[in-house]
Amino acid sequence: MRVWDVDPKILCRNHLLGEHREIHAIWSVIVNGRSGYARHPETLRWVGRLRALHNRHRRVVAEMEKRGYNHASPLDCDLATGDGTQDVFIDSPQRQLDILREKGCGCRIADSPPVDSDG
C-alpha cells in the first residue's frame, strides 16, 4: 500500500492509477471499519486525517482527468473530517522521490520538489 506525498503530476501511469486504488482502499477501511489493512502503517497514518486523504484524492483525480482518464468514484466529502494536511510519513517525501527514481518506471522525478506543494 502506498499513497505518495509528492506532486501527482510526476507519477507514471501505473503509480497514479495505483495510488487512486489505494486511496479508495484506505478510505473504505477507515470509514467502514474494515479490518483488512486497518493496522497497516499506510492506513494508520490517515486515521484522523480523512480531510487530508480527500484532498489527496482530489489532486490525484485532477491529474487523472488531465491525462484523459474518466473518474466515476468520488469520495463522500461529508465524511472528510479531521486534519486537512498530512505530515506523518512512512518515508520522507525526498526518500519517496528516490524510491520512484530507483524503480525506473517513467515517473518524472528530475524537476520535482520533494513535497507535494498543494497537498
C-alpha positions in Angstrom: 0.0 0.0 0.0 1.3 3.4 -0.9 -0.1 6.9 -1.0 2.7 9.1 -2.3 3.4 12.6 -0.8 4.8 14.0 -4.0 3.1 16.0 -6.7 0.8 13.6 -8.7 1.9 15.1 -12.0 5.3 13.4 -11.7 3.8 9.9 -11.3 3.8 7.5 -14.1 0.5 5.9 -15.2 0.9 2.9 -13.0 1.7 4.8 -9.9 -1.0 7.4 -10.4 -3.7 4.8 -11.0 -2.4 2.5 -8.3 -2.4 5.3 -5.8 -6.0 6.1 -6.7 -7.0 2.5 -5.9 -5.0 2.7 -2.6 -6.8 5.9 -1.5 -10.1 4.2 -2.0 -9.0 1.1 -0.1 -7.7 3.2 2.8 -10.8 5.3 2.8 -13.0 2.2 2.9 -11.0 0.6 5.8 -11.2 3.8 7.9 -14.8 4.9 7.1 -16.4 1.4 7.1 -14.3 0.0 9.9 -13.0 -2.8 7.7 -10.2 -4.9 9.2 -8.2 -5.9 6.1 -5.4 -3.3 6.2 -6.6 -1.5 9.4 -3.2 -1.9 11.1 -1.1 -1.3 8.0 1.2 1.8 8.6 -0.1 3.5 5.4 -3.7 3.2 6.7 -2.8 4.2 10.2 -1.2 7.5 9.1 -4.5 8.6 7.6 -6.6 7.9 10.7 -7.9 11.3 11.9 -6.9 12.8 8.6 -9.7 11.9 6.2 -9.9 15.5 5.1 -6.2 15.3 4.0 -6.9 12.0 2.3 -9.9 13.5 0.5 -7.6 16.4 -0.6 -5.0 14.0 -1.9 -7.8 12.1 -3.8 -8.9 15.4 -5.4 -5.3 16.1 -6.6 -4.9 12.6 -7.9 -8.2 12.8 -9.7 -7.4 16.1 -11.2 -4.2 14.6 -12.7 -6.0 11.6 -14.0 -8.6 13.8 -15.7 -5.8 16.0 -17.2 -4.4 12.8 -18.7 -7.8 11.9 -20.2 -9.0 9.3 -17.7 -12.6 9.3 -16.7 -13.3 9.3 -12.9 -16.5 7.9 -11.5 -15.7 7.1 -7.9 -15.9 10.3 -5.7 -15.3 10.1 -2.0 -18.1 11.4 0.2 -16.8 14.9 1.3 -19.2 14.8 4.3 -17.0 12.1 5.7 -13.8 14.1 5.1 -13.2 15.0 8.7 -10.1 15.6 10.8 -6.8 17.2 9.9 -6.6 18.6 6.3 -2.9 18.1 6.0 -0.7 15.1 6.1 2.6 15.5 8.0 3.1 11.9 9.0 5.4 10.0 6.6 6.5 6.4 6.4 9.3 7.5 4.1 10.2 11.2 3.8 9.0 12.8 0.6 12.6 13.0 -0.6 13.1 9.3 0.1 9.8 8.7 -1.9 11.3 10.5 -4.9 14.4 8.3 -4.5 12.3 5.2 -4.4 10.4 6.3 -7.6 13.7 7.1 -9.3 15.1 3.7 -8.4 12.1 2.0 -10.0 12.9 3.3 -13.4 9.2 3.3 -14.2 8.7 6.5 -16.1 7.9 8.8 -13.2 9.2 12.3 -13.9 11.4 13.0 -10.9 14.0 15.3 -12.3 12.4 18.7 -11.5 10.1 17.7 -8.7 10.1 19.4 -5.4 10.3 16.9 -2.6 6.9 17.6 -1.0 3.5 17.9 -2.7 3.1 21.6 -2.5 -0.7 21.7 -2.6 -1.3 18.5 -0.5 
